Amino acid sequence: MRVKCIVSYDGSQFHGFQVQKSQRTVQGEIQKALKKINEEEIIIHASGRTDAKVHGVHQVFHFDTKKDLPASQWKRAINHFMPNDIYILDACYVDENFHSRYSATKKEYRYLLSMNEYNPFQTDYIYQYGRNLDIDLMKDAATIFLGEHNFASYCSYDQYGNTIRTLYTFDIDEKDGIVTFTLIGNGFRRYMVRHLVGGLIQVGAKRIDKEYLKELLDSCGEKKCLFKAKPQGLYLQEVFYEE
């Protein structure tokens, strides 16, 4: 039987989502719990990987099990073995054709930045930029990324394959000195959100202009964006599936 779970986690004390030898990861903690419940090794499959220090609000994963528990008990059973920085929000049985990653139609990421004085209580959750940015300039520059593009210039250097993605939403809002970047797209490559936000921060600081970001985008990977926002302000907010 296949179980779908929605999980929330504070990424500040994790070396990313994906299992890594000798490192604390979200996947590693969940799989340790599932091994205790199932009395055998269980591999989970997530909607995508998040990097070290990145948070998950509604991350999705699934796993296959022989354990015949009522659907309502999976949430309680897994949470019983969870550390206090991971929490299963929901668990249910799904059709065997469901796949957390390949069935997803859209993903939403949010990035939080503070233009205020440094706050040590926020440092793991909001990027402490500490200077004013021109919000209108960033909003205008963000429009060049909307629609379908080859985002090779805004992805990790070590990634190959299809870098064409569609960005449906790229909103920037500011309240009380906290800037929220909201991106919704049909998929994101590694570091893509952090490079896009990093580029816009440079525009907001008036170090580069919108045309330079467009030049990078149009180069389709020949020229690389060298600006990457810090991981602490990044959240995987939502994963969408067909109803």
C-alpha positions as CSV (number, residue, x, y, z in Angstrom):
1,M,0.0,0.0,0.0
2,R,1.2,3.5,-0.8
3,V,1.0,6.3,1.9
4,K,1.2,10.0,1.0
5,C,2.5,12.3,3.8
6,I,2.6,16.1,4.1
7,V,5.5,17.1,6.4
8,S,6.7,20.4,7.9
9,Y,10.3,20.9,9.0
10,D,12.7,23.5,10.4
11,G,15.7,23.0,8.1
12,S,18.1,25.0,10.2
13,Q,19.7,21.9,11.9
14,F,19.6,19.6,8.9
15,H,22.1,19.0,6.1
16,G,19.3,19.1,3.6
17,F,16.4,16.7,2.9
18,Q,18.2,13.9,1.1
19,V,19.9,11.1,3.0
20,Q,23.6,11.7,3.3
21,K,26.1,9.5,5.1
22,S,27.1,10.7,8.6
23,Q,24.9,13.8,8.2
24,R,21.6,14.6,9.8
25,T,18.9,14.9,7.2
26,V,15.1,15.1,7.1
27,Q,14.8,12.0,5.0
28,G,17.1,10.1,7.3
29,E,15.1,11.0,10.4
30,I,11.8,10.0,8.7
31,Q,13.2,6.7,7.4
32,K,14.5,5.8,10.9
33,A,11.0,6.3,12.3
34,L,9.4,4.2,9.5
35,K,11.9,1.4,10.1
36,K,10.7,1.2,13.7
37,I,7.0,1.2,12.7
38,N,7.4,-1.2,9.8
39,E,10.2,-3.4,11.2
40,E,12.0,-3.2,7.9
41,E,13.8,-0.6,5.8
42,I,11.5,1.9,4.1
43,I,12.6,4.4,1.5
44,I,10.6,7.6,1.1
45,H,10.2,9.5,-2.1
46,A,9.8,13.3,-1.8
47,S,8.4,15.9,-4.2
48,G,11.9,17.3,-4.4
49,R,15.0,17.9,-2.3
50,T,15.7,20.9,-0.2
51,D,19.2,22.0,0.6
52,A,20.9,22.5,4.0
53,K,19.2,25.3,6.1
54,V,16.1,25.4,3.8
55,H,12.7,24.9,5.4
56,G,9.7,22.9,4.3
57,V,6.2,24.1,5.1
58,H,4.2,21.6,3.1
59,Q,6.7,19.1,1.7
60,V,5.2,15.9,0.3
61,F,6.6,12.4,0.3
62,H,5.3,8.9,-0.2
63,F,6.4,5.4,0.7
64,D,5.2,1.8,0.1
65,T,4.4,-0.4,3.1
66,K,3.1,-3.8,4.0
67,K,1.9,-2.5,7.4
68,D,-1.9,-2.5,7.5
69,L,-2.6,0.5,9.7
70,P,-5.8,2.6,9.6
71,A,-5.0,5.7,7.5
72,S,-5.7,8.0,10.5
73,Q,-3.0,6.2,12.6
74,W,0.0,6.8,10.3
75,K,0.3,10.5,11.2
76,R,0.3,9.7,14.9
77,A,2.7,6.7,14.6
78,I,5.3,8.6,12.6
79,N,5.1,11.7,14.7
80,H,5.7,9.6,17.8
81,F,9.3,9.0,16.6
82,M,9.9,12.4,15.1
83,P,12.4,15.0,16.6
84,N,10.8,18.3,17.5
85,D,11.9,20.0,14.2
86,I,9.9,17.7,12.0
87,Y,6.1,17.2,12.1
88,I,3.8,15.1,9.9
89,L,0.8,17.3,9.1
90,D,-1.2,14.6,7.2
91,A,-1.0,11.0,6.0
92,C,-3.4,9.1,3.8
93,Y,-3.5,6.1,1.5
94,V,-3.2,6.9,-2.2
95,D,-3.3,5.0,-5.5
96,E,-0.2,3.2,-6.5
97,N,0.1,5.4,-9.6
98,F,0.6,8.5,-7.3
99,H,4.2,9.7,-7.1
100,S,5.2,12.7,-4.9
101,R,7.6,14.1,-7.5
102,Y,6.3,13.0,-10.9
103,S,2.6,13.6,-10.1
104,A,3.2,17.2,-8.9
105,T,1.9,19.9,-11.3
106,K,3.2,23.0,-9.5
107,K,5.4,24.1,-6.6
108,E,5.4,27.2,-4.6
109,Y,8.5,28.6,-2.9
110,R,8.8,31.7,-0.6
111,Y,11.9,33.6,0.3
112,L,12.0,36.0,3.3
113,L,14.4,38.9,3.6
114,S,14.7,41.5,6.3
115,M,15.8,45.1,5.5
116,N,15.7,45.9,9.3
117,E,18.5,45.9,11.9
118,Y,20.0,42.4,12.5
119,N,17.8,40.2,14.6
120,P,19.5,37.1,16.1
121,F,16.2,35.4,16.7
122,Q,15.3,35.5,13.0
123,T,18.7,34.6,11.5
124,D,17.8,31.0,10.8
125,Y,14.5,31.9,9.2
126,I,14.8,35.3,7.5
127,Y,17.8,36.4,5.6
128,Q,19.2,39.3,7.6
129,Y,20.1,41.7,4.7
130,G,19.9,44.8,6.9
131,R,19.7,47.5,4.2
132,N,17.0,49.0,2.1
133,L,16.2,47.7,-1.3
134,D,14.2,49.3,-4.1
135,I,11.1,47.1,-4.2
136,D,9.6,48.7,-7.3
137,L,12.8,48.0,-9.3
138,M,12.8,44.3,-8.1
139,K,9.1,43.9,-9.0
140,D,9.7,45.2,-12.5
141,A,12.8,43.0,-13.0
142,A,10.9,39.9,-11.8
143,T,8.5,40.1,-14.8
144,I,11.3,39.0,-17.2
145,F,11.2,35.5,-15.6
146,L,7.5,34.9,-16.0
147,G,6.4,32.3,-18.6
148,E,8.5,29.5,-20.1
149,H,12.2,30.0,-20.3
150,N,15.5,28.1,-20.3
151,F,16.7,28.8,-16.8
152,A,20.2,27.2,-17.3
153,S,21.9,30.4,-16.3
154,Y,20.0,30.4,-13.0
155,C,20.7,26.7,-12.0
156,S,23.5,24.9,-10.3
157,Y,26.7,24.5,-12.3
158,D,26.7,20.8,-11.9
159,Q,23.2,20.1,-13.3
160,Y,22.5,19.0,-16.8
161,G,19.4,17.9,-18.6
162,N,16.2,19.8,-19.1
163,T,16.4,23.3,-17.7
164,I,13.2,24.6,-19.3
165,R,10.7,25.6,-16.7
166,T,7.5,27.7,-16.6
167,L,7.2,30.4,-13.9
168,Y,3.5,31.3,-13.3
169,T,4.0,33.8,-10.4
170,F,6.9,35.9,-9.1
171,D,5.5,38.3,-6.5
172,I,7.4,40.6,-4.2
173,D,5.7,42.1,-1.2
174,E,7.1,44.2,1.7
175,K,5.6,44.7,5.2
176,D,7.4,46.3,8.2
177,G,10.8,45.9,6.5
178,I,10.3,42.1,5.7
179,V,10.3,41.3,2.0
180,T,8.6,38.2,0.8
181,F,9.4,36.7,-2.6
182,T,6.7,34.2,-3.8
183,L,7.5,32.0,-6.8
184,I,5.1,29.4,-8.3
185,G,6.2,27.3,-11.2
186,N,5.9,23.9,-12.8
187,G,9.3,22.9,-11.4
188,F,12.6,24.3,-10.1
189,R,16.1,23.1,-10.7
190,R,18.7,23.1,-7.9
191,Y,19.5,26.6,-6.6
192,M,17.2,28.1,-9.1
193,V,15.0,30.1,-6.6
194,R,18.1,31.3,-4.8
195,H,19.8,32.5,-8.0
196,L,16.6,34.3,-9.1
197,V,16.1,36.0,-5.8
198,G,19.9,36.7,-5.5
199,G,19.8,38.5,-8.9
200,L,16.8,40.6,-7.9
201,I,18.5,41.6,-4.6
202,Q,21.3,43.0,-6.7
203,V,18.8,45.0,-8.8
204,G,17.1,46.3,-5.7
205,A,20.5,47.4,-4.4
206,K,21.1,49.1,-7.7
207,R,24.3,47.2,-8.4
208,I,23.0,45.7,-11.7
209,D,19.9,46.4,-13.8
210,K,17.0,44.4,-15.2
211,E,18.7,44.3,-18.6
212,Y,21.7,42.4,-17.2
213,L,19.4,39.7,-15.7
214,K,17.6,39.4,-19.1
215,E,21.0,39.0,-20.8
216,L,21.8,36.2,-18.5
217,L,18.5,34.5,-19.0
218,D,18.7,34.8,-22.8
219,S,22.2,33.3,-22.8
220,C,20.6,29.9,-21.8
221,G,23.6,28.9,-19.6
222,E,26.5,30.5,-21.6
223,K,26.6,33.2,-18.9
224,K,25.9,32.2,-15.3
225,C,24.2,34.2,-12.6
226,L,26.8,34.5,-9.8
227,F,24.4,35.9,-7.2
228,K,22.8,33.3,-4.9
229,A,20.7,34.2,-2.0
230,K,21.5,32.5,1.4
231,P,19.5,29.4,2.2
232,Q,18.1,30.5,5.5
233,G,15.2,32.5,4.1
234,L,13.9,29.8,1.7
235,Y,10.8,27.8,2.2
236,L,9.2,25.1,0.1
237,Q,5.7,26.4,0.7
238,E,3.3,24.1,-1.2
239,V,3.2,21.2,-3.7
240,F,0.2,21.1,-6.0
241,Y,-1.4,18.0,-7.6
242,E,-4.3,17.4,-9.9
243,E,-7.6,17.1,-8.0
